[in-house]
Each structure stands twice: as C-alpha cells, then as structure tokens.
C-alpha cells in the first residue's frame, strides 16, 4: 500500500478448494444438491437452482409453477442477504463500523426466514430436481411480507449514512475503475459489469429462468468505479424486494414437486400413480399394497434416478454475476461431469 492506494497485489487461488465438482461425479443426481449448495454459502440457493435446472433440462421436465415461483422468491431474498454482506464488510474495511452492524442485522432477519422455510440458515438443499423439498410452512408468507415492508426504510438509512459521507465518497469515487471493455475482455459479469454501463442481466435474457412474468428494472451506472458498484447493489436490493412482493401477490397453488414416481420420492408426491390423493396415502399404498411401487421407491432412494445422456449449460444471475453449470450425463445414476463457471473466479482477478 501507498497511503490509500494499492500499488501491488498477488492473488493466490485455491485455499478454499473443496473438490465439489469432482465429488459430484461420485454421488447420485439428488445427492449432488447437498454439495453444490456449499459452493457459495452467501448465496446457496443460486447454486441449487442452476444445478437442478440443468438436470431438469436433461430429463426434459419442468418443476410445478408454485415451485418455480418459490424458487424466485428465495433467490431474491438471498440476493439481498448477499448484497448486505458486501455492503457490511466493504463498509467495515473503509471505517464505517455502524454500517457493518446494520447490514448483518437485516441479513439475520433473512436467515431467520430461510430457517423457517428450509430448516437451515445456509446450505439449504431446499431446491431439488423436479421442484422443492417442501412447501412454504404456515406463517412464512406473513414473515416475508413483514420484512418486505420494513426493508425499504432500512435501505434509506444505509444511503443516508453513506451516499453523502465524505470519507465514503473519497474512498470509492474514481477508485477501482473497470471499463466495460475490460469487463468483456476478462469475463466480468454482475454488478461490476452493470456499473460500467452494460445492462446485462440473465434474469431478463434467459427464457425459462422463472422471471419472465415479473416486472423489474436492471440498475445501471456508467462511472465504472467502486461508488457506482455500491449504487448498483443498493438499487438491486430494492428491485429484489419488488420481485419478491410480486411473487407473493401471484403465488400459484398446487404442489411443489413433479408428480412422477420415477423421479420423486413418495413423500414429495402430491398424487400417486394410482390416483391416490396425497403423499401420506401413497406411502401407505407402497408399504402395504404394491410390491412394485415399494421396489421402485427403494431403487430411487438407494440407487438414484437415471438421467438420459446429454450435456447442458445453465446460467443464472447470481448476486455476483453469471453463475453457470455445465452438466453432462452418460445415462447413469450419477453425473458424468459437473463443471461450474462461478463469477468470482473472473471478477476477483479482474
């Protein structure tokens, strides 16, 4: 360092390597979810979404409408939580200790909601191939609406604390310039690219991402510095609140897991293959009446599902940019290959 200026920096990559891609080749397709959710503990839902959507494309299936809507809901809440960590830790590094406390205070409310929905604060394994592990529990919608009502005031507080703060301005404006051309050359995506004037957002460009029916804007700035990235992320939190409210207002009914006994565990099924009306009845049916159904259930749980041969690449707009999953199948019960294009691997060196 030379005063406020970083004059040299050496990146050493690999200290957090966990071998998740390789591990996925030795687990069944469903077991892979519990690995990929740990790729990014600040935004695990996006890894679950990209992986499960990739497998669903290979299977040529689609999750039920209610499951797709809830996926959007939890991902947008997760985007806010992730941006709050960025804002809190960046502020702490630049001397704004109060902002660190405020950011983690609001994130805690989101993690409480995630715990209510999935049973876990992070690494949820909530999104599954074919849908979700379970529906929203009683009280979840009211809890989320309470947060959506309160959070805009909190964001106003962040901006009143930082946006005109002379120290914040001095340490962010004109600092860390990264032009759009540099972003394209280095594979940089997400808020960094949008802060350089490029309105690229996979939620808008990728059909089938689940965002088609929701109205929201893509925040863009042109200054391409740290302050512009701050403005973009704050604006994105407001848009995520907007999307989440639309999801709750238009939440479809029905089940949250595809009704296919070859793919889903019976506990997930809303209608059994013989027309039995709910999962509890179907479980009783396979345990007491149908040897074939019981054998199938045993195979699905222990051996796993078979996925037709093929390969897909599925990108999603994670809080840090394009998160892409290349998934290949040789027709077996395990992935042949899982390769992850995570945004930070490009953004940090840039």
Number of C-alpha atoms within 10 A of each C-alpha: 8 7 6 9 10 9 8 7 8 6 7 7 9 7 6 7 8 12 10 18 17 14 15 23 18 15 18 20 24 22 15 25 24 19 20 27 25 20 22 14 15 20 25 23 29 29 30 28 29 26 29 27 28 23 28 18 17 19 17 10 13 17 22 19 19 20 29 24 23 23 23 22 22 19 24 25 25 25 24 25 24 23 22 25 17 19 20 23 19 16 19 15 10 12 13 18 14 13 21 20 14 18 23 17 13 19 20 14 15 21 17 14 22 21 14 17 21 20 13 15 16 20 22 21 25 26 31 27 27 25 29 25 20 17 19 15 10 10 11 15 14 11 15 20 15 11 17 18 12 12 17 14 10 14 19 11 14 18 14 11 14 16 15 10 12 10 13 17 15 12 15 18 15 14 16 15 18 18 19 20 12 14 20 11 10 13 16 26 27 25 29 28 29 27 29 23 18 20 17 19 21 19 19 18 12 15 10 11 20 17 19 13 11 17 11 18 16 16 21 24 21 15 18 25 20 20 22 25 24 23 17 21 27 20 16 23 23 18 19 22 23 17 22 22 18 17 20 16 9 12 16 15 10 12 20 26 29 22 21 16 17 15 23 23 19 27 15 27 24 22 20 21 13 8 9 15 13 15 17 16 16 24 21 12 17 18 14 10 12 12 12 10 19 17 12 17 22 13 13 21 15 9 14 21 19 19 22 16 14 14 17 15 19 22 26 21 24 29 26 21 25 23 22 22 24 18 23 23 22 15 15 15 20 23 25 18 18 21 15 21 15 19 20 16 12 16 18 9 13 13
